Amino acid sequence: MRPPLLDFCSSRLGQLRADIETLVRLESPSTDKAAVDRCGDALTTLLASAGASVKRVSQSACGDHILAEFAGGPAGVLILGHFDTVWDVGQIERMPFVEKDGRLYGPGIFDMKSSIAVALLAMRALIELGMRAPRVTMLWTTDEEVGSLTSRALIEEQAAQHDAVLVVEPSLPGGSVKTRRKGCGEFTLTVHGVSAHAGIDPGNGASAIHELARQIVALQALTDLDRGVSVNVGKVAGGTRGNVIAERATAAIDVRVPAMTDAVRIEALIRGLRATDLATRLEVEGGFDRPPLERTDGVVRLYHEARQVAERLGRTLGEGGTGGGSDGNFTAALGVPTLDGLGPQGDGAHAVHEHVLVADLPWRAAFLAALIERLNTVKLASR
């Protein structure tokens, strides 16, 4: 006998598909506030039609964030995601919304507009089937793809008011959820040298480029792939002409770490770099903009609850990690039990073949609804 939630969500596949199409066709690149807000207008309407009390959190530098409240209790669950994308307006002409071979294609459909529609259907299912749900807050942000600079404080504020956070970012291959994410750091190393004529008096100069090259070797030595620490110099610039000793050179450094202890250690080592040529001077800027999502006891308990819910719906729910960050990194770092990767199966995030699997959509909505209901009756952590 199929569970009522599966029957309900399967019967609403047409509505789910229509909601996805609405959001995908309203392209919303992070850097285009007008476009993002047009998508936000449609999302506000969809949330209200699902029974939410909706609030727009106005922004000047990016699209308005959207908070939606569904009454319930006694527990509180935060559903977290974003509706900004990496695709410029017009990309849909090159990546049309289309269904082919059991897949739905379109810009932003996997990362992560289909997830928003799935979460909406999950709440409709809980309400229309009369199931006892916790208080649910949905927070849909507009700057996740560019660092969450305006939304981080709001995310952390909301997370602190809830018992668990469910992040509906795309699932891992095979549908597994994410119980680990690396912390992300961005640093800039600038070397200040002394310019001179490269032919007439090279001895009176101190090359910023040469010093930077030595520092890059030192930075690479910080990588420990067995530990899960990576340090990558991905962009360098410097100098003015081939016959001039370079007075200035810079390097952009990306750092990924599995744990906060690694973040503290690696940041101290980067800030502790010392020039080998004492005629040059080093300057380090930046830091970690996303802490790691670590597999804490609270995360594990939340995953175990999700796995049991999935089993009752006929699937085995795996877990895994990823080197990329999400807004779940912020909530997990606060100690709030957080489970990431709850979105539908697919592939091609930030790629032209971006898609989701149609057959997974109703199950994913039913699973999310059942998990939300379950979290109204379990205690995940004492905070």
C-alpha positions in Angstrom: 0.0 0.0 0.0 1.5 3.3 -1.1 1.7 6.0 1.7 -0.8 8.8 1.3 1.9 11.4 1.0 3.3 9.6 -2.1 -0.1 9.4 -3.7 -0.8 13.0 -3.0 2.5 14.3 -4.4 2.3 12.0 -7.4 -1.2 13.3 -8.2 0.1 16.9 -8.1 3.1 16.4 -10.5 1.4 18.7 -13.0 1.2 21.5 -10.6 4.8 20.9 -9.4 6.0 21.0 -12.9 4.1 24.2 -13.6 5.6 25.8 -10.5 9.1 24.8 -11.6 8.5 26.3 -15.1 7.3 29.5 -13.6 10.4 30.0 -11.5 12.9 28.8 -14.2 11.4 31.1 -16.9 11.8 34.1 -14.6 15.6 34.2 -14.8 17.3 35.6 -11.7 21.0 36.2 -11.9 22.5 37.3 -8.6 23.7 40.6 -10.0 20.4 41.7 -11.6 18.2 43.0 -8.8 15.3 43.8 -11.1 15.3 40.3 -12.6 15.6 38.6 -9.2 12.8 40.7 -7.8 10.5 39.7 -10.7 11.2 36.0 -9.8 10.6 37.0 -6.2 7.2 38.4 -7.0 6.1 35.1 -8.5 7.6 33.2 -5.6 5.7 35.3 -3.1 2.4 34.5 -4.9 3.2 30.8 -4.9 4.0 30.8 -1.2 0.9 32.7 -0.3 -1.2 30.3 -2.4 0.3 27.5 -0.4 -0.9 29.1 2.9 2.2 31.0 4.0 2.4 34.4 5.6 5.0 36.0 3.4 7.5 38.9 4.2 9.8 40.6 1.8 13.2 41.6 3.3 14.2 44.6 1.2 17.7 44.9 -0.2 19.4 47.6 -2.2 22.4 45.7 -3.5 20.6 42.5 -4.5 17.2 41.0 -4.8 14.8 41.1 -1.8 15.0 38.0 0.4 11.8 36.2 1.1 10.6 34.8 4.5 7.5 32.6 4.6 5.9 31.3 7.8 3.6 28.3 8.1 1.9 28.0 11.4 2.4 24.8 13.5 4.3 23.5 16.4 5.6 22.8 18.9 8.9 22.3 17.1 10.3 24.8 14.6 12.0 23.9 11.3 13.8 26.2 8.9 13.8 25.3 5.2 16.6 27.2 3.6 17.6 27.9 0.0 18.1 30.5 -2.6 16.6 31.6 -5.9 19.4 33.6 -7.4 21.4 31.8 -10.2 24.7 32.0 -12.0 22.9 32.5 -15.4 22.5 35.9 -17.1 19.1 36.9 -18.4 18.7 35.4 -21.9 20.4 32.1 -21.1 17.0 30.4 -21.3 17.2 31.0 -25.1 20.2 28.7 -25.2 19.0 26.4 -22.4 15.3 26.2 -23.0 12.9 24.8 -20.4 12.1 21.5 -21.9 11.3 17.9 -20.9 13.3 15.2 -22.6 13.9 11.5 -21.7 12.5 11.9 -18.2 14.5 15.1 -17.5 13.5 18.7 -17.1 16.1 21.2 -18.4 16.6 24.9 -17.8 18.9 27.5 -16.2 18.8 27.2 -12.4 16.5 24.2 -12.4 18.9 22.0 -10.5 20.5 24.7 -8.5 17.9 25.2 -7.2 14.5 26.3 -8.4 13.0 22.8 -8.6 13.9 22.5 -4.9 11.7 25.5 -4.1 8.7 23.9 -5.9 9.3 20.6 -4.1 9.3 22.4 -0.8 6.0 24.2 -1.7 4.4 20.9 -2.6 5.6 19.3 0.6 3.8 22.0 2.6 0.7 21.7 0.5 0.6 18.0 1.2 1.0 18.5 5.0 -1.8 21.1 5.1 -4.3 19.4 2.7 -3.8 16.0 4.3 -4.3 17.4 7.8 -1.0 16.2 9.1 0.4 17.7 12.3 3.4 19.8 11.3 5.9 21.9 13.2 6.1 25.6 12.7 7.9 25.9 9.4 9.8 28.9 8.1 11.1 29.1 4.6 13.9 31.5 3.9 14.7 32.0 0.2 17.7 34.3 -0.4 19.0 36.1 -3.4 22.8 36.3 -3.0 24.0 32.8 -2.2 25.8 32.4 -5.5 27.9 35.5 -4.8 28.8 34.9 -1.1 25.6 35.6 0.9 27.0 38.9 2.1 23.5 40.5 2.7 21.7 37.3 3.8 24.1 35.7 6.3 22.9 37.7 9.3 19.3 36.9 8.4 20.1 33.2 7.9 21.8 33.0 11.3 19.1 34.9 13.0 16.4 32.6 11.7 18.4 29.4 12.3 18.8 30.3 16.0 15.0 30.4 16.4 14.5 26.9 15.0 15.2 23.3 16.1 16.5 22.1 12.8 17.5 23.4 9.4 16.7 21.6 6.2 18.8 22.9 3.2 17.2 22.0 -0.1 20.3 22.4 -2.2 20.7 19.7 -4.9 21.2 16.2 -3.6 24.4 14.2 -4.3 24.5 11.8 -7.2 22.1 9.0 -6.5 20.0 11.2 -4.2 22.2 11.2 -1.1 22.1 14.0 1.4 25.0 16.1 2.5 26.2 15.7 6.1 29.5 17.5 5.4 30.6 20.5 3.5 34.0 22.1 3.5 34.6 25.6 4.8 35.6 28.1 2.1 38.2 30.8 2.4 39.3 33.5 -0.1 42.6 35.3 0.4 44.6 37.8 -1.6 48.4 37.9 -1.3 50.0 41.1 -2.5 53.7 41.4 -2.8 55.2 44.9 -2.8 58.6 45.0 -4.5 61.1 47.6 -5.8 61.0 48.6 -9.5 64.2 49.0 -11.5 65.4 48.8 -15.1 65.8 45.1 -15.9 68.8 45.7 -18.1 70.7 48.6 -16.6 70.4 48.1 -12.8 68.5 44.9 -12.0 70.5 44.6 -8.7 68.7 47.7 -7.4 65.3 46.2 -7.8 63.4 43.6 -5.9 60.9 41.6 -8.1 57.5 41.2 -6.6 56.8 38.5 -9.2 59.8 36.5 -8.2 58.9 36.7 -4.6 55.3 35.8 -5.3 56.5 32.7 -7.2 58.4 31.6 -4.1 55.3 32.2 -1.9 53.1 30.2 -4.2 55.4 27.2 -3.7 55.0 27.7 0.1 51.2 28.0 -0.3 51.0 24.8 -2.3 52.8 22.9 0.5 49.8 23.6 2.7 47.6 21.4 0.7 46.8 18.0 2.4 44.4 16.1 0.2 44.4 13.1 2.6 43.1 15.5 5.3 40.8 17.2 2.9 42.6 20.6 2.9 43.2 22.3 -0.4 45.0 25.5 -1.1 44.8 26.8 -4.7 46.3 29.9 -6.3 43.9 30.4 -9.1 44.8 33.8 -10.4 48.0 35.8 -10.5 48.8 39.3 -11.8 51.8 41.6 -11.6 54.4 43.7 -13.3 54.1 46.4 -16.0 56.6 45.5 -18.8 59.2 42.8 -19.5 62.1 45.2 -19.1 60.9 46.5 -15.7 61.6 44.7 -12.4 58.0 44.2 -11.1 57.0 46.5 -8.2 53.8 44.7 -7.4 52.2 41.3 -7.9 49.1 39.6 -6.5 47.6 36.1 -6.1 44.0 35.0 -5.5 44.0 32.0 -3.1 41.1 29.6 -2.6 41.2 27.5 0.5 38.8 24.5 1.4 38.9 22.8 4.8 36.8 20.1 6.5 36.9 21.4 10.0 37.2 24.7 11.9 40.4 23.6 13.5 41.9 23.4 9.9 40.5 26.8 9.1 42.1 28.4 12.1 45.4 26.7 11.4 45.6 27.4 7.7 44.5 31.0 8.1 47.3 31.5 10.7 49.9 30.0 8.3 48.8 32.2 5.4 48.8 35.3 7.5 52.2 34.2 8.9 53.9 34.1 5.5 57.2 36.0 5.5 59.1 37.4 2.5 62.3 35.6 1.5 63.6 38.7 -0.2 63.7 41.2 2.6 63.5 44.1 0.1 59.9 43.0 -0.6 56.9 43.2 1.6 53.8 40.9 1.9 50.2 41.9 2.5 47.5 39.4 3.1 43.8 40.2 2.9 40.6 38.1 3.1 39.6 35.1 5.2 37.0 32.4 5.6 33.6 33.5 4.4 31.9 30.1 5.1 32.7 27.9 8.0 32.7 24.2 7.4 29.5 22.1 7.9 30.9 19.4 10.1 29.3 16.0 10.8 28.4 16.7 14.4 26.2 14.7 16.7 23.3 16.9 15.9 23.8 16.5 12.1 24.1 12.7 12.5 20.8 12.5 14.6 19.0 14.5 11.9 20.4 12.3 9.2 19.3 9.2 11.0 15.7 10.6 11.3 15.8 11.4 7.6 17.0 7.9 6.7 14.2 6.2 8.6 11.7 8.5 6.9 13.1 7.6 3.5 13.0 3.9 4.3 9.3 4.1 5.1 8.8 5.6 1.7 10.7 2.8 0.0 14.2 4.2 -0.4 17.6 4.0 1.2 18.9 7.5 1.9 22.7 7.7 1.6 25.0 10.5 2.9 28.1 12.2 1.7 30.1 15.4 1.6 31.2 18.0 -0.9 34.0 20.6 -1.3 31.5 23.3 -2.1 29.8 25.5 0.5 26.2 26.5 1.0 24.2 28.6 3.5 23.9 25.5 5.5 27.5 26.0 6.5 26.4 29.1 8.5 23.6 27.3 10.4 25.6 24.2 11.2 28.4 26.4 12.6 25.9 27.8 15.1 25.2 24.3 16.5 21.8 24.0 14.9 21.3 20.5 13.5 21.5 20.9 9.7 20.9 18.5 6.9 21.9 19.6 3.4 21.3 18.3 -0.1 17.6 17.6 0.3 16.7 18.8 -3.2 15.8 16.5 -6.1 18.2 14.4 -8.1 19.7 15.8 -11.3 23.0 17.1 -12.6 24.7 20.0 -14.2 24.8 22.7 -11.6 26.3 25.8 -13.2 26.5 23.8 -16.5 24.6 23.9 -19.8 23.2 20.4 -19.3 21.6 21.4 -16.0 18.5 19.2 -15.3 16.4 17.3 -12.7 14.9 13.9 -12.9 11.1 14.1 -13.3 10.5 10.8 -11.6 12.3 11.9 -8.5 10.2 15.0 -7.9 7.0 13.6 -6.3 9.0 11.3 -4.1 11.3 14.1 -3.0 8.3 16.2 -2.0 6.7 13.4 -0.1 9.9 12.6 1.7 10.4 16.3 2.7 6.9 16.5 4.0 7.3 13.3 6.0 10.6 14.5 7.4 9.1 17.8 8.4 6.2 16.0 10.2 8.7 13.7 11.9 10.7 16.6 13.3 7.7 17.8 15.2 8.0 14.9 17.6 11.7 14.3 18.0 14.4 16.2 20.0 17.6 16.6 18.1 19.8 18.6 20.4 19.7 20.5 23.6 20.6 24.1 22.8 
